[in-house]
Structure formats: C-alpha cells, structure tokens
Amino acid sequence: MSKVNTSSELMSKYKEVILAVYIMFINNVPYLFTISRPIKFITVKMVKNQNQATLIVAFNQIRSTYQKVGYKAVDVLADNQFE
C-alpha cells in the first residue's frame, strides 16, 4: 500500500470509520473497493479471485492502512457475498 496523508483536522474530528465494501470489475478483473464513512476515503485493491480467503487478506491489508494512520474501522457494510 502506498503512503496515506491525512490532515490533523480530519484526524482529530474522526477516529472511527465505517467501511462500505464492494467487488467491482474492470475488464473482467475483480477489485476490492472500499469507501469509508464519514471521511469518504476510497481504496481499491486488485484481487486474483473472489474466494473468501483472498478477500479476507485484501480486506485486512486495507484495514491495516486505516490503522497505520490512526483510524479504527468499527463497522463494515457489505452485501451477502461477504457473509
């Protein structure tokens, strides 16, 4: 993951985020797409397939990015594919 710059004002106002998670396809290649509420930060990660283990690894990498800059993901919104 690349370096993430966040403003101190945003960090002081929001410590917790809710992640909305989707799978999107670009040229038949699956990507794990997240958007965080309320800060509206978007991440996109290419995944090899939609297997549960693959998605868990990719999601944990994204969640780690949030943790590194001080945000805590307190909830995840997803459809039944992520059940």
mmCIF file of the N, C-alpha and C atoms, coordinates in Angstrom:
data_MODEL
# 
_entry.id   MODEL 
# 
loop_
_atom_site.group_PDB 
_atom_site.id 
_atom_site.type_symbol 
_atom_site.label_atom_id 
_atom_site.label_alt_id 
_atom_site.label_comp_id 
_atom_site.label_asym_id 
_atom_site.label_entity_id 
_atom_site.label_seq_id 
_atom_site.pdbx_PDB_ins_code 
_atom_site.Cartn_x 
_atom_site.Cartn_y 
_atom_site.Cartn_z 
_atom_site.occupancy 
_atom_site.B_iso_or_equiv 
_atom_site.pdbx_formal_charge 
_atom_site.auth_seq_id 
_atom_site.auth_comp_id 
_atom_site.auth_asym_id 
_atom_site.auth_atom_id 
_atom_site.pdbx_PDB_model_num 
ATOM 1   N N  . MET A 1 1  ? 0.840   -1.181  0.000   1.00 0.00 ? 1  MET A N  1 
ATOM 2   C CA . MET A 1 1  ? 0.000   0.000   0.000   1.00 0.00 ? 1  MET A CA 1 
ATOM 3   C C  . MET A 1 1  ? 0.883   1.242   0.000   1.00 0.00 ? 1  MET A C  1 
ATOM 4   N N  . SER A 1 2  ? 0.373   2.266   -0.599  1.00 0.00 ? 2  SER A N  1 
ATOM 5   C CA . SER A 1 2  ? 1.137   3.497   -0.672  1.00 0.00 ? 2  SER A CA 1 
ATOM 6   C C  . SER A 1 2  ? 0.888   4.357   0.568   1.00 0.00 ? 2  SER A C  1 
ATOM 7   N N  . LYS A 1 3  ? 1.723   5.370   0.711   1.00 0.00 ? 3  LYS A N  1 
ATOM 8   C CA . LYS A 1 3  ? 1.637   6.270   1.858   1.00 0.00 ? 3  LYS A CA 1 
ATOM 9   C C  . LYS A 1 3  ? 0.330   7.058   1.815   1.00 0.00 ? 3  LYS A C  1 
ATOM 10  N N  . VAL A 1 4  ? -0.265  7.253   2.982   1.00 0.00 ? 4  VAL A N  1 
ATOM 11  C CA . VAL A 1 4  ? -1.520  7.978   3.082   1.00 0.00 ? 4  VAL A CA 1 
ATOM 12  C C  . VAL A 1 4  ? -1.283  9.235   3.898   1.00 0.00 ? 4  VAL A C  1 
ATOM 13  N N  . ASN A 1 5  ? -1.618  10.382  3.335   1.00 0.00 ? 5  ASN A N  1 
ATOM 14  C CA . ASN A 1 5  ? -1.524  11.649  4.055   1.00 0.00 ? 5  ASN A CA 1 
ATOM 15  C C  . ASN A 1 5  ? -2.915  12.055  4.519   1.00 0.00 ? 5  ASN A C  1 
ATOM 16  N N  . THR A 1 6  ? -3.022  12.377  5.789   1.00 0.00 ? 6  THR A N  1 
ATOM 17  C CA . THR A 1 6  ? -4.307  12.829  6.316   1.00 0.00 ? 6  THR A CA 1 
ATOM 18  C C  . THR A 1 6  ? -4.094  14.139  7.058   1.00 0.00 ? 6  THR A C  1 
ATOM 19  N N  . SER A 1 7  ? -5.103  14.962  7.050   1.00 0.00 ? 7  SER A N  1 
ATOM 20  C CA . SER A 1 7  ? -4.989  16.230  7.751   1.00 0.00 ? 7  SER A CA 1 
ATOM 21  C C  . SER A 1 7  ? -5.205  16.017  9.246   1.00 0.00 ? 7  SER A C  1 
ATOM 22  N N  . SER A 1 8  ? -4.539  16.829  10.050  1.00 0.00 ? 8  SER A N  1 
ATOM 23  C CA . SER A 1 8  ? -4.698  16.705  11.501  1.00 0.00 ? 8  SER A CA 1 
ATOM 24  C C  . SER A 1 8  ? -6.112  17.095  11.915  1.00 0.00 ? 8  SER A C  1 
ATOM 25  N N  . GLU A 1 9  ? -6.730  18.010  11.176  1.00 0.00 ? 9  GLU A N  1 
ATOM 26  C CA . GLU A 1 9  ? -8.115  18.403  11.484  1.00 0.00 ? 9  GLU A CA 1 
ATOM 27  C C  . GLU A 1 9  ? -9.069  17.231  11.286  1.00 0.00 ? 9  GLU A C  1 
ATOM 28  N N  . LEU A 1 10 ? -8.895  16.501  10.190  1.00 0.00 ? 10 LEU A N  1 
ATOM 29  C CA . LEU A 1 10 ? -9.731  15.335  9.923   1.00 0.00 ? 10 LEU A CA 1 
ATOM 30  C C  . LEU A 1 10 ? -9.490  14.257  10.971  1.00 0.00 ? 10 LEU A C  1 
ATOM 31  N N  . MET A 1 11 ? -8.226  14.040  11.317  1.00 0.00 ? 11 MET A N  1 
ATOM 32  C CA . MET A 1 11 ? -7.893  13.024  12.312  1.00 0.00 ? 11 MET A CA 1 
ATOM 33  C C  . MET A 1 11 ? -8.461  13.357  13.689  1.00 0.00 ? 11 MET A C  1 
ATOM 34  N N  . SER A 1 12 ? -8.449  14.630  14.059  1.00 0.00 ? 12 SER A N  1 
ATOM 35  C CA . SER A 1 12 ? -8.949  14.989  15.385  1.00 0.00 ? 12 SER A CA 1 
ATOM 36  C C  . SER A 1 12 ? -10.472 14.900  15.458  1.00 0.00 ? 12 SER A C  1 
ATOM 37  N N  . LYS A 1 13 ? -11.123 15.075  14.327  1.00 0.00 ? 13 LYS A N  1 
ATOM 38  C CA . LYS A 1 13 ? -12.587 15.044  14.310  1.00 0.00 ? 13 LYS A CA 1 
ATOM 39  C C  . LYS A 1 13 ? -13.138 13.619  14.226  1.00 0.00 ? 13 LYS A C  1 
ATOM 40  N N  . TYR A 1 14 ? -12.465 12.758  13.457  1.00 0.00 ? 14 TYR A N  1 
ATOM 41  C CA . TYR A 1 14 ? -12.952 11.396  13.234  1.00 0.00 ? 14 TYR A CA 1 
ATOM 42  C C  . TYR A 1 14 ? -11.867 10.386  13.574  1.00 0.00 ? 14 TYR A C  1 
ATOM 43  N N  . LYS A 1 15 ? -12.125 9.555   14.545  1.00 0.00 ? 15 LYS A N  1 
ATOM 44  C CA . LYS A 1 15 ? -11.193 8.478   14.918  1.00 0.00 ? 15 LYS A CA 1 
ATOM 45  C C  . LYS A 1 15 ? -11.701 7.122   14.437  1.00 0.00 ? 15 LYS A C  1 
ATOM 46  N N  . GLU A 1 16 ? -13.018 7.030   14.257  1.00 0.00 ? 16 GLU A N  1 
ATOM 47  C CA . GLU A 1 16 ? -13.635 5.769   13.864  1.00 0.00 ? 16 GLU A CA 1 
ATOM 48  C C  . GLU A 1 16 ? -14.297 5.932   12.505  1.00 0.00 ? 16 GLU A C  1 
ATOM 49  N N  . VAL A 1 17 ? -14.205 4.880   11.690  1.00 0.00 ? 17 VAL A N  1 
ATOM 50  C CA . VAL A 1 17 ? -14.816 4.899   10.369  1.00 0.00 ? 17 VAL A CA 1 
ATOM 51  C C  . VAL A 1 17 ? -15.642 3.636   10.153  1.00 0.00 ? 17 VAL A C  1 
ATOM 52  N N  . ILE A 1 18 ? -16.574 3.737   9.250   1.00 0.00 ? 18 ILE A N  1 
ATOM 53  C CA . ILE A 1 18 ? -17.361 2.603   8.787   1.00 0.00 ? 18 ILE A CA 1 
ATOM 54  C C  . ILE A 1 18 ? -16.942 2.354   7.348   1.00 0.00 ? 18 ILE A C  1 
ATOM 55  N N  . LEU A 1 19 ? -16.613 1.108   7.035   1.00 0.00 ? 19 LEU A N  1 
ATOM 56  C CA . LEU A 1 19 ? -16.159 0.771   5.690   1.00 0.00 ? 19 LEU A CA 1 
ATOM 57  C C  . LEU A 1 19 ? -17.281 0.112   4.898   1.00 0.00 ? 19 LEU A C  1 
ATOM 58  N N  . ALA A 1 20 ? -17.603 0.675   3.752   1.00 0.00 ? 20 ALA A N  1 
ATOM 59  C CA . ALA A 1 20 ? -18.511 0.040   2.803   1.00 0.00 ? 20 ALA A CA 1 
ATOM 60  C C  . ALA A 1 20 ? -17.631 -0.695  1.795   1.00 0.00 ? 20 ALA A C  1 
ATOM 61  N N  . VAL A 1 21 ? -17.914 -1.980  1.571   1.00 0.00 ? 21 VAL A N  1 
ATOM 62  C CA . VAL A 1 21 ? -17.049 -2.842  0.768   1.00 0.00 ? 21 VAL A CA 1 
ATOM 63  C C  . VAL A 1 21 ? -17.828 -3.382  -0.431  1.00 0.00 ? 21 VAL A C  1 
ATOM 64  N N  . TYR A 1 22 ? -17.194 -3.355  -1.585  1.00 0.00 ? 22 TYR A N  1 
ATOM 65  C CA . TYR A 1 22 ? -17.810 -3.839  -2.819  1.00 0.00 ? 22 TYR A CA 1 
ATOM 66  C C  . TYR A 1 22 ? -16.760 -4.583  -3.640  1.00 0.00 ? 22 TYR A C  1 
ATOM 67  N N  . ILE A 1 23 ? -17.242 -5.440  -4.525  1.00 0.00 ? 23 ILE A N  1 
ATOM 68  C CA . ILE A 1 23 ? -16.391 -6.008  -5.567  1.00 0.00 ? 23 ILE A CA 1 
ATOM 69  C C  . ILE A 1 23 ? -16.812 -5.321  -6.864  1.00 0.00 ? 23 ILE A C  1 
ATOM 70  N N  . MET A 1 24 ? -15.838 -4.777  -7.572  1.00 0.00 ? 24 MET A N  1 
ATOM 71  C CA . MET A 1 24 ? -16.145 -4.212  -8.880  1.00 0.00 ? 24 MET A CA 1 
ATOM 72  C C  . MET A 1 24 ? -15.208 -4.842  -9.893  1.00 0.00 ? 24 MET A C  1 
ATOM 73  N N  . PHE A 1 25 ? -15.634 -4.827  -11.138 1.00 0.00 ? 25 PHE A N  1 
ATOM 74  C CA . PHE A 1 25 ? -14.849 -5.446  -12.206 1.00 0.00 ? 25 PHE A CA 1 
ATOM 75  C C  . PHE A 1 25 ? -14.458 -4.389  -13.234 1.00 0.00 ? 25 PHE A C  1 
ATOM 76  N N  . ILE A 1 26 ? -13.204 -4.426  -13.614 1.00 0.00 ? 26 ILE A N  1 
ATOM 77  C CA . ILE A 1 26 ? -12.705 -3.590  -14.698 1.00 0.00 ? 26 ILE A CA 1 
ATOM 78  C C  . ILE A 1 26 ? -12.026 -4.542  -15.677 1.00 0.00 ? 26 ILE A C  1 
ATOM 79  N N  . ASN A 1 27 ? -12.538 -4.606  -16.892 1.00 0.00 ? 27 ASN A N  1 
ATOM 80  C CA . ASN A 1 27 ? -12.033 -5.558  -17.890 1.00 0.00 ? 27 ASN A CA 1 
ATOM 81  C C  . ASN A 1 27 ? -12.003 -6.981  -17.351 1.00 0.00 ? 27 ASN A C  1 
ATOM 82  N N  . ASN A 1 28 ? -13.066 -7.361  -16.659 1.00 0.00 ? 28 ASN A N  1 
ATOM 83  C CA . ASN A 1 28 ? -13.230 -8.704  -16.074 1.00 0.00 ? 28 ASN A CA 1 
ATOM 84  C C  . ASN A 1 28 ? -12.233 -9.032  -14.974 1.00 0.00 ? 28 ASN A C  1 
ATOM 85  N N  . VAL A 1 29 ? -11.541 -8.039  -14.454 1.00 0.00 ? 29 VAL A N  1 
ATOM 86  C CA . VAL A 1 29 ? -10.605 -8.235  -13.340 1.00 0.00 ? 29 VAL A CA 1 
ATOM 87  C C  . VAL A 1 29 ? -11.294 -7.734  -12.071 1.00 0.00 ? 29 VAL A C  1 
ATOM 88  N N  . PRO A 1 30 ? -11.359 -8.576  -11.008 1.00 0.00 ? 30 PRO A N  1 
ATOM 89  C CA . PRO A 1 30 ? -12.031 -8.144  -9.780  1.00 0.00 ? 30 PRO A CA 1 
ATOM 90  C C  . PRO A 1 30 ? -11.142 -7.224  -8.929  1.00 0.00 ? 30 PRO A C  1 
ATOM 91  N N  . TYR A 1 31 ? -11.790 -6.237  -8.338  1.00 0.00 ? 31 TYR A N  1 
ATOM 92  C CA . TYR A 1 31 ? -11.129 -5.302  -7.434  1.00 0.00 ? 31 TYR A CA 1 
ATOM 93  C C  . TYR A 1 31 ? -11.967 -5.193  -6.170  1.00 0.00 ? 31 TYR A C  1 
ATOM 94  N N  . LEU A 1 32 ? -11.300 -5.143  -5.035  1.00 0.00 ? 32 LEU A N  1 
ATOM 95  C CA . LEU A 1 32 ? -11.973 -4.878  -3.775  1.00 0.00 ? 32 LEU A CA 1 
ATOM 96  C C  . LEU A 1 32 ? -11.970 -3.364  -3.584  1.00 0.00 ? 32 LEU A C  1 
ATOM 97  N N  . PHE A 1 33 ? -13.140 -2.804  -3.493  1.00 0.00 ? 33 PHE A N  1 
ATOM 98  C CA . PHE A 1 33 ? -13.328 -1.354  -3.425  1.00 0.00 ? 33 PHE A CA 1 
ATOM 99  C C  . PHE A 1 33 ? -13.917 -1.025  -2.062  1.00 0.00 ? 33 PHE A C  1 
ATOM 100 N N  . THR A 1 34 ? -13.343 -0.054  -1.365  1.00 0.00 ? 34 THR A N  1 
ATOM 101 C CA . THR A 1 34 ? -13.927 0.387   -0.091  1.00 0.00 ? 34 THR A CA 1 
ATOM 102 C C  . THR A 1 34 ? -14.047 1.904   -0.094  1.00 0.00 ? 34 THR A C  1 
ATOM 103 N N  . ILE A 1 35 ? -15.051 2.360   0.616   1.00 0.00 ? 35 ILE A N  1 
ATOM 104 C CA . ILE A 1 35 ? -15.185 3.790   0.894   1.00 0.00 ? 35 ILE A CA 1 
ATOM 105 C C  . ILE A 1 35 ? -15.525 3.911   2.369   1.00 0.00 ? 35 ILE A C  1 
ATOM 106 N N  . SER A 1 36 ? -14.859 4.838   3.027   1.00 0.00 ? 36 SER A N  1 
ATOM 107 C CA . SER A 1 36 ? -15.061 4.979   4.471   1.00 0.00 ? 36 SER A CA 1 
ATOM 108 C C  . SER A 1 36 ? -15.991 6.138   4.767   1.00 0.00 ? 36 SER A C  1 
ATOM 109 N N  . ARG A 1 37 ? -16.802 5.916   5.739   1.00 0.00 ? 37 ARG A N  1 
ATOM 110 C CA . ARG A 1 37 ? -17.726 6.936   6.212   1.00 0.00 ? 37 ARG A CA 1 
ATOM 111 C C  . ARG A 1 37 ? -17.271 7.366   7.590   1.00 0.00 ? 37 ARG A C  1 
ATOM 112 N N  . PRO A 1 38 ? -17.221 8.568   7.925   1.00 0.00 ? 38 PRO A N  1 
ATOM 113 C CA . PRO A 1 38 ? -17.677 9.754   7.215   1.00 0.00 ? 38 PRO A CA 1 
ATOM 114 C C  . PRO A 1 38 ? -16.583 10.460  6.406   1.00 0.00 ? 38 PRO A C  1 
ATOM 115 N N  . ILE A 1 39 ? -15.358 9.940   6.373   1.00 0.00 ? 39 ILE A N  1 
ATOM 116 C CA . ILE A 1 39 ? -14.269 10.710  5.749   1.00 0.00 ? 39 ILE A CA 1 
ATOM 117 C C  . ILE A 1 39 ? -14.216 10.566  4.228   1.00 0.00 ? 39 ILE A C  1 
ATOM 118 N N  . LYS A 1 40 ? -14.937 9.584   3.680   1.00 0.00 ? 40 LYS A N  1 
ATOM 119 C CA . LYS A 1 40 ? -15.033 9.380   2.232   1.00 0.00 ? 40 LYS A CA 1 
ATOM 120 C C  . LYS A 1 40 ? -13.679 9.093   1.579   1.00 0.00 ? 40 LYS A C  1 
ATOM 121 N N  . PHE A 1 41 ? -12.849 8.339   2.273   1.00 0.00 ? 41 PHE A N  1 
ATOM 122 C CA . PHE A 1 41 ? -11.568 7.894   1.714   1.00 0.00 ? 41 PHE A CA 1 
ATOM 123 C C  . PHE A 1 41 ? -11.828 6.604   0.949   1.00 0.00 ? 41 PHE A C  1 
ATOM 124 N N  . ILE A 1 42 ? -11.323 6.506   -0.259  1.00 0.00 ? 42 ILE A N  1 
ATOM 125 C CA . ILE A 1 42 ? -11.571 5.350   -1.123  1.00 0.00 ? 42 ILE A CA 1 
ATOM 126 C C  . ILE A 1 42 ? -10.290 4.543   -1.291  1.00 0.00 ? 42 ILE A C  1 
ATOM 127 N N  . THR A 1 43 ? -10.435 3.222   -1.222  1.00 0.00 ? 43 THR A N  1 
ATOM 128 C CA . THR A 1 43 ? -9.325  2.336   -1.555  1.00 0.00 ? 43 THR A CA 1 
ATOM 129 C C  . THR A 1 43 ? -9.790  1.361   -2.622  1.00 0.00 ? 43 THR A C  1 
ATOM 130 N N  . VAL A 1 44 ? -8.864  0.938   -3.462  1.00 0.00 ? 44 VAL A N  1 
ATOM 131 C CA . VAL A 1 44 ? -9.140  -0.051  -4.492  1.00 0.00 ? 44 VAL A CA 1 
ATOM 132 C C  . VAL A 1 44 ? -7.957  -1.008  -4.528  1.00 0.00 ? 44 VAL A C  1 
ATOM 133 N N  . LYS A 1 45 ? -8.246  -2.298  -4.432  1.00 0.00 ? 45 LYS A N  1 
ATOM 134 C CA . LYS A 1 45 ? -7.181  -3.306  -4.441  1.00 0.00 ? 45 LYS A CA 1 
ATOM 135 C C  . LYS A 1 45 ? -7.562  -4.417  -5.408  1.00 0.00 ? 45 LYS A C  1 
ATOM 136 N N  . MET A 1 46 ? -6.688  -4.679  -6.364  1.00 0.00 ? 46 MET A N  1 
ATOM 137 C CA . MET A 1 46 ? -6.927  -5.782  -7.285  1.00 0.00 ? 46 MET A CA 1 
ATOM 138 C C  . MET A 1 46 ? -6.804  -7.100  -6.525  1.00 0.00 ? 46 MET A C  1 
ATOM 139 N N  . VAL A 1 47 ? -7.717  -8.019  -6.814  1.00 0.00 ? 47 VAL A N  1 
ATOM 140 C CA . VAL A 1 47 ? -7.663  -9.350  -6.199  1.00 0.00 ? 47 VAL A CA 1 
ATOM 141 C C  . VAL A 1 47 ? -7.634  -10.404 -7.303  1.00 0.00 ? 47 VAL A C  1 
ATOM 142 N N  . LYS A 1 48 ? -6.975  -11.528 -7.012  1.00 0.00 ? 48 LYS A N  1 
ATOM 143 C CA . LYS A 1 48 ? -6.854  -12.596 -8.008  1.00 0.00 ? 48 LYS A CA 1 
ATOM 144 C C  . LYS A 1 48 ? -8.192  -13.253 -8.315  1.00 0.00 ? 48 LYS A C  1 
ATOM 145 N N  . ASN A 1 49 ? -9.015  -13.371 -7.277  1.00 0.00 ? 49 ASN A N  1 
ATOM 146 C CA . ASN A 1 49 ? -10.300 -14.051 -7.421  1.00 0.00 ? 49 ASN A CA 1 
ATOM 147 C C  . ASN A 1 49 ? -11.222 -13.583 -6.291  1.00 0.00 ? 49 ASN A C  1 
ATOM 148 N N  . GLN A 1 50 ? -12.408 -14.141 -6.244  1.00 0.00 ? 50 GLN A N  1 
ATOM 149 C CA . GLN A 1 50 ? -13.379 -13.753 -5.219  1.00 0.00 ? 50 GLN A CA 1 
ATOM 150 C C  . GLN A 1 50 ? -13.502 -14.784 -4.106  1.00 0.00 ? 50 GLN A C  1 
ATOM 151 N N  . ASN A 1 51 ? -12.509 -15.633 -3.956  1.00 0.00 ? 51 ASN A N  1 
ATOM 152 C CA . ASN A 1 51 ? -12.526 -16.622 -2.874  1.00 0.00 ? 51 ASN A CA 1 
ATOM 153 C C  . ASN A 1 51 ? -12.480 -15.917 -1.526  1.00 0.00 ? 51 ASN A C  1 
ATOM 154 N N  . GLN A 1 52 ? -13.103 -16.529 -0.553  1.00 0.00 ? 52 GLN A N  1 
ATOM 155 C CA . GLN A 1 52 ? -13.179 -15.929 0.780   1.00 0.00 ? 52 GLN A CA 1 
ATOM 156 C C  . GLN A 1 52 ? -11.786 -15.611 1.332   1.00 0.00 ? 52 GLN A C  1 
ATOM 157 N N  . ALA A 1 53 ? -10.861 -16.528 1.221   1.00 0.00 ? 53 ALA A N  1 
ATOM 158 C CA . ALA A 1 53 ? -9.513  -16.313 1.766   1.00 0.00 ? 53 ALA A CA 1 
ATOM 159 C C  . ALA A 1 53 ? -8.824  -15.134 1.086   1.00 0.00 ? 53 ALA A C  1 
ATOM 160 N N  . THR A 1 54 ? -8.984  -15.011 -0.213  1.00 0.00 ? 54 THR A N  1 
ATOM 161 C CA . THR A 1 54 ? -8.377  -13.902 -0.955  1.00 0.00 ? 54 THR A CA 1 
ATOM 162 C C  . THR A 1 54 ? -8.959  -12.574 -0.511  1.00 0.00 ? 54 THR A C  1 
ATOM 163 N N  . LEU A 1 55 ? -10.285 -12.524 -0.353  1.00 0.00 ? 55 LEU A N  1 
ATOM 164 C CA . LEU A 1 55 ? -10.945 -11.285 0.049   1.00 0.00 ? 55 LEU A CA 1 
ATOM 165 C C  . LEU A 1 55 ? -10.583 -10.891 1.482   1.00 0.00 ? 55 LEU A C  1 
ATOM 166 N N  . ILE A 1 56 ? -10.427 -11.871 2.350   1.00 0.00 ? 56 ILE A N  1 
ATOM 167 C CA . ILE A 1 56 ? -10.051 -11.578 3.736   1.00 0.00 ? 56 ILE A CA 1 
ATOM 168 C C  . ILE A 1 56 ? -8.653  -10.969 3.788   1.00 0.00 ? 56 ILE A C  1 
ATOM 169 N N  . VAL A 1 57 ? -7.713  -11.535 3.043   1.00 0.00 ? 57 VAL A N  1 
ATOM 170 C CA . VAL A 1 57 ? -6.346  -10.995 3.019   1.00 0.00 ? 57 VAL A CA 1 
ATOM 171 C C  . VAL A 1 57 ? -6.367  -9.560  2.495   1.00 0.00 ? 57 VAL A C  1 
ATOM 172 N N  . ALA A 1 58 ? -7.070  -9.326  1.393   1.00 0.00 ? 58 ALA A N  1 
ATOM 173 C CA . ALA A 1 58 ? -7.131  -7.984  0.800   1.00 0.00 ? 58 ALA A CA 1 
ATOM 174 C C  . ALA A 1 58 ? -7.801  -6.992  1.750   1.00 0.00 ? 58 ALA A C  1 
ATOM 175 N N  . PHE A 1 59 ? -8.895  -7.407  2.380   1.00 0.00 ? 59 PHE A N  1 
ATOM 176 C CA . PHE A 1 59 ? -9.590  -6.519  3.309   1.00 0.00 ? 59 PHE A CA 1 
ATOM 177 C C  . PHE A 1 59 ? -8.700  -6.185  4.503   1.00 0.00 ? 59 PHE A C  1 
ATOM 178 N N  . ASN A 1 60 ? -8.001  -7.165  5.031   1.00 0.00 ? 60 ASN A N  1 
ATOM 179 C CA . ASN A 1 60 ? -7.113  -6.913  6.178   1.00 0.00 ? 60 ASN A CA 1 
ATOM 180 C C  . ASN A 1 60 ? -5.974  -5.961  5.814   1.00 0.00 ? 60 ASN A C  1 
ATOM 181 N N  . GLN A 1 61 ? -5.488  -6.027  4.580   1.00 0.00 ? 61 GLN A N  1 
ATOM 182 C CA . GLN A 1 61 ? -4.465  -5.080  4.138   1.00 0.00 ? 61 GLN A CA 1 
ATOM 183 C C  . GLN A 1 61 ? -5.032  -3.659  4.090   1.00 0.00 ? 61 GLN A C  1 
ATOM 184 N N  . ILE A 1 62 ? -6.241  -3.531  3.605   1.00 0.00 ? 62 ILE A N  1 
ATOM 185 C CA . ILE A 1 62 ? -6.887  -2.215  3.561   1.00 0.00 ? 62 ILE A CA 1 
ATOM 186 C C  . ILE A 1 62 ? -7.138  -1.698  4.972   1.00 0.00 ? 62 ILE A C  1 
ATOM 187 N N  . ARG A 1 63 ? -7.654  -2.555  5.827   1.00 0.00 ? 63 ARG A N  1 
ATOM 188 C CA . ARG A 1 63 ? -7.919  -2.153  7.217   1.00 0.00 ? 63 ARG A CA 1 
ATOM 189 C C  . ARG A 1 63 ? -6.633  -1.727  7.915   1.00 0.00 ? 63 ARG A C  1 
ATOM 190 N N  . SER A 1 64 ? -5.543  -2.407  7.610   1.00 0.00 ? 64 SER A N  1 
ATOM 191 C CA . SER A 1 64 ? -4.247  -2.059  8.176   1.00 0.00 ? 64 SER A CA 1 
ATOM 192 C C  . SER A 1 64 ? -3.816  -0.657  7.758   1.00 0.00 ? 64 SER A C  1 
ATOM 193 N N  . THR A 1 65 ? -4.128  -0.271  6.533   1.00 0.00 ? 65 THR A N  1 
ATOM 194 C CA . THR A 1 65 ? -3.818  1.076   6.058   1.00 0.00 ? 65 THR A CA 1 
ATOM 195 C C  . THR A 1 65 ? -4.519  2.119   6.918   1.00 0.00 ? 65 THR A C  1 
ATOM 196 N N  . TYR A 1 66 ? -5.764  1.894   7.227   1.00 0.00 ? 66 TYR A N  1 
ATOM 197 C CA . TYR A 1 66 ? -6.504  2.812   8.098   1.00 0.00 ? 66 TYR A CA 1 
ATOM 198 C C  . TYR A 1 66 ? -5.877  2.865   9.491   1.00 0.00 ? 66 TYR A C  1 
ATOM 199 N N  . GLN A 1 67 ? -5.518  1.709   10.021  1.00 0.00 ? 67 GLN A N  1 
ATOM 200 C CA . GLN A 1 67 ? -4.939  1.649   11.361  1.00 0.00 ? 67 GLN A CA 1 
ATOM 201 C C  . GLN A 1 67 ? -3.605  2.384   11.437  1.00 0.00 ? 67 GLN A C  1 
ATOM 202 N N  . LYS A 1 68 ? -2.814  2.296   10.389  1.00 0.00 ? 68 LYS A N  1 
ATOM 203 C CA . LYS A 1 68 ? -1.496  2.936   10.378  1.00 0.00 ? 68 LYS A CA 1 
ATOM 204 C C  . LYS A 1 68 ? -1.585  4.447   10.514  1.00 0.00 ? 68 LYS A C  1 
ATOM 205 N N  . VAL A 1 69 ? -2.664  5.030   10.029  1.00 0.00 ? 69 VAL A N  1 
ATOM 206 C CA . VAL A 1 69 ? -2.805  6.483   10.130  1.00 0.00 ? 69 VAL A CA 1 
ATOM 207 C C  . VAL A 1 69 ? -3.716  6.901   11.281  1.00 0.00 ? 69 VAL A C  1 
ATOM 208 N N  . GLY A 1 70 ? -4.180  5.928   12.075  1.00 0.00 ? 70 GLY A N  1 
ATOM 209 C CA . GLY A 1 70 ? -4.902  6.249   13.290  1.00 0.00 ? 70 GLY A CA 1 
ATOM 210 C C  . GLY A 1 70 ? -6.405  6.087   13.271  1.00 0.00 ? 70 GLY A C  1 
ATOM 211 N N  . TYR A 1 71 ? -6.952  5.533   12.198  1.00 0.00 ? 71 TYR A N  1 
ATOM 212 C CA . TYR A 1 71 ? -8.399  5.299   12.148  1.00 0.00 ? 71 TYR A CA 1 
ATOM 213 C C  . TYR A 1 71 ? -8.714  3.880   12.585  1.00 0.00 ? 71 TYR A C  1 
ATOM 214 N N  . LYS A 1 72 ? -9.876  3.724   13.198  1.00 0.00 ? 72 LYS A N  1 
ATOM 215 C CA . LYS A 1 72 ? -10.336 2.407   13.605  1.00 0.00 ? 72 LYS A CA 1 
ATOM 216 C C  . LYS A 1 72 ? -11.623 2.095   12.848  1.00 0.00 ? 72 LYS A C  1 
ATOM 217 N N  . ALA A 1 73 ? -11.617 0.990   12.112  1.00 0.00 ? 73 ALA A N  1 
ATOM 218 C CA . ALA A 1 73 ? -12.824 0.549   11.412  1.00 0.00 ? 73 ALA A CA 1 
ATOM 219 C C  . ALA A 1 73 ? -13.736 -0.134  12.429  1.00 0.00 ? 73 ALA A C  1 
ATOM 220 N N  . VAL A 1 74 ? -14.870 0.492   12.716  1.00 0.00 ? 74 VAL A N  1 
ATOM 221 C CA . VAL A 1 74 ? -15.759 -0.025  13.753  1.00 0.00 ? 74 VAL A CA 1 
ATOM 222 C C  . VAL A 1 74 ? -16.915 -0.841  13.189  1.00 0.00 ? 74 VAL A C  1 
ATOM 223 N N  . ASP A 1 75 ? -17.149 -0.743  11.880  1.00 0.00 ? 75 ASP A N  1 
ATOM 224 C CA . ASP A 1 75 ? -18.223 -1.500  11.258  1.00 0.00 ? 75 ASP A CA 1 
ATOM 225 C C  . ASP A 1 75 ? -17.916 -1.658  9.780   1.00 0.00 ? 75 ASP A C  1 
ATOM 226 N N  . VAL A 1 76 ? -18.500 -2.694  9.175   1.00 0.00 ? 76 VAL A N  1 
ATOM 227 C CA . VAL A 1 76 ? -18.318 -2.958  7.756   1.00 0.00 ? 76 VAL A CA 1 
ATOM 228 C C  . VAL A 1 76 ? -19.694 -3.155  7.133   1.00 0.00 ? 76 VAL A C  1 
ATOM 229 N N  . LEU A 1 77 ? -19.934 -2.454  6.043   1.00 0.00 ? 77 LEU A N  1 
ATOM 230 C CA . LEU A 1 77 ? -21.177 -2.609  5.292   1.00 0.00 ? 77 LEU A CA 1 
ATOM 231 C C  . LEU A 1 77 ? -20.865 -3.365  4.015   1.00 0.00 ? 77 LEU A C  1 
ATOM 232 N N  . ALA A 1 78 ? -21.555 -4.474  3.788   1.00 0.00 ? 78 ALA A N  1 
ATOM 233 C CA . ALA A 1 78 ? -21.293 -5.288  2.612   1.00 0.00 ? 78 ALA A CA 1 
ATOM 234 C C  . ALA A 1 78 ? -22.546 -6.082  2.255   1.00 0.00 ? 78 ALA A C  1 
ATOM 235 N N  . ASP A 1 79 ? -22.584 -6.569  1.025   1.00 0.00 ? 79 ASP A N  1 
ATOM 236 C CA . ASP A 1 79 ? -23.720 -7.387  0.629   1.00 0.00 ? 79 ASP A CA 1 
ATOM 237 C C  . ASP A 1 79 ? -23.489 -8.839  1.051   1.00 0.00 ? 79 ASP A C  1 
ATOM 238 N N  . ASN A 1 80 ? -24.398 -9.718  0.679   1.00 0.00 ? 80 ASN A N  1 
ATOM 239 C CA . ASN A 1 80 ? -24.338 -11.113 1.128   1.00 0.00 ? 80 ASN A CA 1 
ATOM 240 C C  . ASN A 1 80 ? -23.116 -11.864 0.606   1.00 0.00 ? 80 ASN A C  1 
ATOM 241 N N  . GLN A 1 81 ? -22.470 -11.365 -0.420  1.00 0.00 ? 81 GLN A N  1 
ATOM 242 C CA . GLN A 1 81 ? -21.271 -12.025 -0.936  1.00 0.00 ? 81 GLN A CA 1 
ATOM 243 C C  . GLN A 1 81 ? -20.188 -12.108 0.138   1.00 0.00 ? 81 GLN A C  1 
ATOM 244 N N  . PHE A 1 82 ? -20.184 -11.190 1.084   1.00 0.00 ? 82 PHE A N  1 
ATOM 245 C CA . PHE A 1 82 ? -19.157 -11.138 2.117   1.00 0.00 ? 82 PHE A CA 1 
ATOM 246 C C  . PHE A 1 82 ? -19.589 -11.824 3.408   1.00 0.00 ? 82 PHE A C  1 
ATOM 247 N N  . GLU A 1 83 ? -20.699 -12.492 3.364   1.00 0.00 ? 83 GLU A N  1 
ATOM 248 C CA . GLU A 1 83 ? -21.235 -13.147 4.550   1.00 0.00 ? 83 GLU A CA 1 
ATOM 249 C C  . GLU A 1 83 ? -20.219 -14.140 5.080   1.00 0.00 ? 83 GLU A C  1 
# 
